Amino acid sequence: MTATTLYVAFPASDELYARTMKFINAVEANPEVSQQALLSDIPSKFIDEVLAAFFEGPVDAAGLKGGSAGVIHSLMGMVGSASRALASKVLGKVTIAEQRVLAAHFREITHEKDGKYYCGFALDPEVANEAVLMFDSFRSGNGERDQLVRIMTAIGDGTVQNFFDVPMMTVKVGMVTRGLVSAGRATIEKASHSMNRKILPDMEPTARQRVLEYMAGMLQEF
């Protein structure tokens, strides 16, 4: 596996893939025609699957119960509420030019491999290389907390940037809505940082390793 081609990608459902490709293909085939109805079918399903991959998936992998699981599920609720509200408000009415940019971005993060569908973003080569080393070091029992926090934070920040920032910042909105977007982003970033800088490093080692193996499984080449 070469670092220059590493992506962080989660398996997308057939339904999400179909909705996304329908929008992309319609925009590419008729770039001057509004595809608002097709675009509106994407955000809710997309948000559900991102949350399942980056929050629910690690909880299930770790086998967390009680307070720790409750904290993460609370974070999921905060992120889900903020994301859905903003997606509905911001993506509810895009211009023709903006929908072309959105379609290009969705094309970039949508992948198919061996008959399976994924949604993911490329890692910076240096981060990708260090990520591989970090996962290997924890498997061998020599992992370092600082490196864990650094890499998992980079992955979390990449997730926020590619799955939230780009779609939201593509659309021009008024000052009030832009303020709401900034506040929503702060909520999402806070949840991501809490997971990767506090909850994960402090987990019991066996549970933490299960989460790391889950996350390592999200490294893909396309």
C-alpha positions as CSV (number, residue, x, y, z in Angstrom):
1,M,0.0,0.0,0.0
2,T,1.6,3.3,-1.1
3,A,1.1,6.4,1.0
4,T,0.5,8.6,-2.0
5,T,-2.8,6.8,-2.9
6,L,-4.2,6.3,0.6
7,Y,-7.8,7.4,1.2
8,V,-9.9,7.4,4.3
9,A,-13.1,5.9,3.0
10,F,-16.2,4.3,4.4
11,P,-18.4,1.8,2.6
12,A,-21.4,3.6,1.1
13,S,-24.8,2.0,0.8
14,D,-26.1,1.2,-2.6
15,E,-28.8,3.8,-2.0
16,L,-26.4,6.6,-1.2
17,Y,-24.2,5.7,-4.2
18,A,-27.2,5.6,-6.5
19,R,-28.5,9.0,-5.3
20,T,-25.1,10.6,-5.5
21,M,-24.4,9.3,-9.0
22,K,-27.8,10.2,-10.2
23,F,-27.1,13.8,-9.2
24,I,-23.6,13.8,-10.6
25,N,-24.6,12.3,-14.0
26,A,-27.6,14.7,-14.3
27,V,-25.4,17.7,-13.7
28,E,-22.7,16.5,-16.1
29,A,-25.2,15.7,-18.8
30,N,-27.2,18.9,-18.4
31,P,-24.9,21.5,-16.7
32,E,-27.3,24.4,-17.3
33,V,-30.4,22.7,-15.8
34,S,-31.2,22.8,-12.1
35,Q,-31.0,19.4,-10.3
36,Q,-32.2,20.7,-7.0
37,A,-34.6,17.8,-6.5
38,L,-31.8,15.2,-7.0
39,L,-29.4,17.2,-4.7
40,S,-32.0,17.3,-2.0
41,D,-32.1,13.5,-1.9
42,I,-28.5,13.3,-0.8
43,P,-27.7,15.2,2.5
44,S,-29.8,13.2,5.0
45,K,-28.6,9.8,3.8
46,F,-25.1,11.1,3.5
47,I,-25.1,12.5,7.1
48,D,-26.5,9.3,8.5
49,E,-23.7,7.2,6.9
50,V,-20.9,9.6,7.8
51,L,-22.1,9.5,11.5
52,A,-22.4,5.7,11.4
53,A,-18.9,5.3,10.0
54,F,-17.0,7.8,12.2
55,F,-19.0,7.6,15.5
56,E,-21.2,4.6,15.7
57,G,-18.7,2.3,14.0
58,P,-15.9,3.0,16.5
59,V,-18.3,2.5,19.4
60,D,-19.4,-0.8,18.1
61,A,-15.9,-1.9,17.4
62,A,-14.8,-1.0,20.9
63,G,-17.8,-2.7,22.5
64,L,-18.3,0.4,24.6
65,K,-21.2,0.4,27.1
66,G,-22.5,2.7,29.7
67,G,-21.1,6.2,30.2
68,S,-18.5,6.2,27.4
69,A,-20.9,5.0,24.8
70,G,-23.4,7.5,26.1
71,V,-21.0,10.4,25.6
72,I,-20.2,9.3,22.0
73,H,-23.9,8.9,21.2
74,S,-24.5,12.3,22.6
75,L,-21.8,13.7,20.3
76,M,-23.5,11.9,17.4
77,G,-26.8,13.6,18.2
78,M,-25.2,17.0,18.3
79,V,-23.4,16.5,15.0
80,G,-26.4,15.0,13.3
81,S,-28.7,17.8,14.4
82,A,-26.3,20.6,13.4
83,S,-25.5,18.9,10.1
84,R,-29.1,18.2,9.0
85,A,-30.3,21.7,9.9
86,L,-27.4,23.4,8.0
87,A,-27.6,21.1,5.0
88,S,-31.3,21.8,4.6
89,K,-30.8,25.5,4.9
90,V,-27.7,25.9,2.8
91,L,-28.2,23.3,0.1
92,G,-31.9,24.0,-0.2
93,K,-31.3,26.4,-3.1
94,V,-28.1,26.4,-5.0
95,T,-27.2,28.2,-8.2
96,I,-26.4,26.4,-11.5
97,A,-22.7,27.2,-11.0
98,E,-22.7,26.0,-7.4
99,Q,-24.4,22.7,-8.3
100,R,-21.6,22.0,-10.8
101,V,-19.0,22.6,-8.1
102,L,-20.9,20.3,-5.7
103,A,-21.2,17.6,-8.4
104,A,-17.5,17.8,-9.0
105,H,-16.8,17.4,-5.3
106,F,-19.2,14.5,-5.0
107,R,-17.4,12.9,-8.0
108,E,-14.1,13.3,-6.2
109,I,-15.2,11.6,-3.0
110,T,-17.3,8.8,-4.5
111,H,-15.4,5.6,-5.4
112,E,-16.0,2.1,-6.6
113,K,-13.7,-0.9,-5.9
114,D,-14.2,-4.6,-6.5
115,G,-17.9,-4.0,-6.9
116,K,-18.2,-2.1,-3.6
117,Y,-19.0,1.6,-3.2
118,Y,-17.1,4.0,-0.9
119,C,-17.1,7.6,0.1
120,G,-13.7,9.0,1.0
121,F,-11.0,11.6,0.7
122,A,-7.3,11.3,0.0
123,L,-4.8,11.8,2.8
124,D,-1.8,14.0,2.5
125,P,1.1,11.7,1.7
126,E,3.1,12.5,4.8
127,V,0.0,12.0,7.0
128,A,-0.8,8.8,5.2
129,N,2.7,7.4,5.8
130,E,2.6,8.3,9.5
131,A,-0.9,6.8,9.8
132,V,0.3,3.5,8.6
133,L,3.3,3.6,11.0
134,M,1.0,4.6,13.9
135,F,-1.4,1.8,13.3
136,D,1.5,-0.7,13.1
137,S,3.1,0.6,16.2
138,F,0.0,0.1,18.3
139,R,-0.4,-3.4,16.9
140,S,3.1,-4.2,18.2
141,G,2.4,-2.6,21.6
142,N,4.7,0.4,21.1
143,G,2.3,3.1,20.2
144,E,2.7,6.6,21.4
145,R,-0.2,8.7,22.7
146,D,1.0,12.0,21.0
147,Q,1.3,10.3,17.6
148,L,-2.2,8.7,18.0
149,V,-3.7,12.1,18.8
150,R,-1.9,13.8,16.0
151,I,-3.0,11.2,13.3
152,M,-6.5,10.7,14.5
153,T,-7.0,14.4,14.7
154,A,-5.7,14.8,11.2
155,I,-8.2,12.2,10.0
156,G,-11.0,13.8,11.9
157,D,-10.1,17.2,10.5
158,G,-10.0,15.8,7.0
159,T,-13.4,14.3,7.5
160,V,-14.9,17.6,8.6
161,Q,-13.2,19.5,5.7
162,N,-14.3,17.1,3.0
163,F,-17.7,16.1,4.2
164,F,-18.8,19.4,5.7
165,D,-16.7,22.4,4.8
166,V,-16.5,21.9,1.0
167,P,-20.2,21.4,0.5
168,M,-21.2,24.2,2.9
169,M,-18.7,26.7,1.7
170,T,-19.5,26.1,-2.0
171,V,-22.9,27.9,-1.6
172,K,-23.1,31.6,-1.2
173,V,-25.3,32.6,1.7
174,G,-26.1,35.6,3.8
175,M,-24.4,36.8,6.9
176,V,-26.9,35.2,9.3
177,T,-26.7,31.8,7.6
178,R,-22.9,32.0,7.4
179,G,-22.9,32.6,11.1
180,L,-25.0,29.5,11.6
181,V,-22.7,27.5,9.4
182,S,-19.7,28.6,11.5
183,A,-21.5,27.7,14.7
184,G,-22.5,24.3,13.3
185,R,-18.9,23.6,12.2
186,A,-17.6,24.5,15.6
187,T,-20.0,21.9,17.1
188,I,-18.9,19.2,14.7
189,E,-15.2,20.0,15.1
190,K,-15.6,20.0,18.9
191,A,-17.2,16.5,18.8
192,S,-14.5,15.2,16.5
193,H,-11.7,16.6,18.7
194,S,-13.3,15.2,21.8
195,M,-13.5,11.7,20.3
196,N,-9.9,11.8,18.9
197,R,-8.0,13.8,21.6
198,K,-9.8,12.7,24.8
199,I,-12.0,9.6,24.5
200,L,-9.9,7.4,22.2
201,P,-6.5,8.0,23.9
202,D,-8.0,7.3,27.4
203,M,-9.8,4.0,26.4
204,E,-8.8,0.7,27.9
205,P,-6.0,-0.6,25.6
206,T,-7.9,-3.6,24.3
207,A,-11.0,-1.5,23.4
208,R,-8.8,1.2,21.9
209,Q,-7.0,-1.3,19.7
210,R,-10.3,-2.5,18.3
211,V,-11.1,1.0,17.3
212,L,-7.7,1.5,15.7
213,E,-8.2,-1.7,13.7
214,Y,-11.6,-0.4,12.6
215,M,-10.1,2.9,11.5
216,A,-7.1,1.2,9.8
217,G,-9.7,-0.8,7.8
218,M,-10.9,2.5,6.4
219,L,-7.6,3.2,4.7
220,Q,-8.1,2.3,1.0
221,E,-6.4,2.7,-2.3
222,F,-8.5,3.6,-5.4
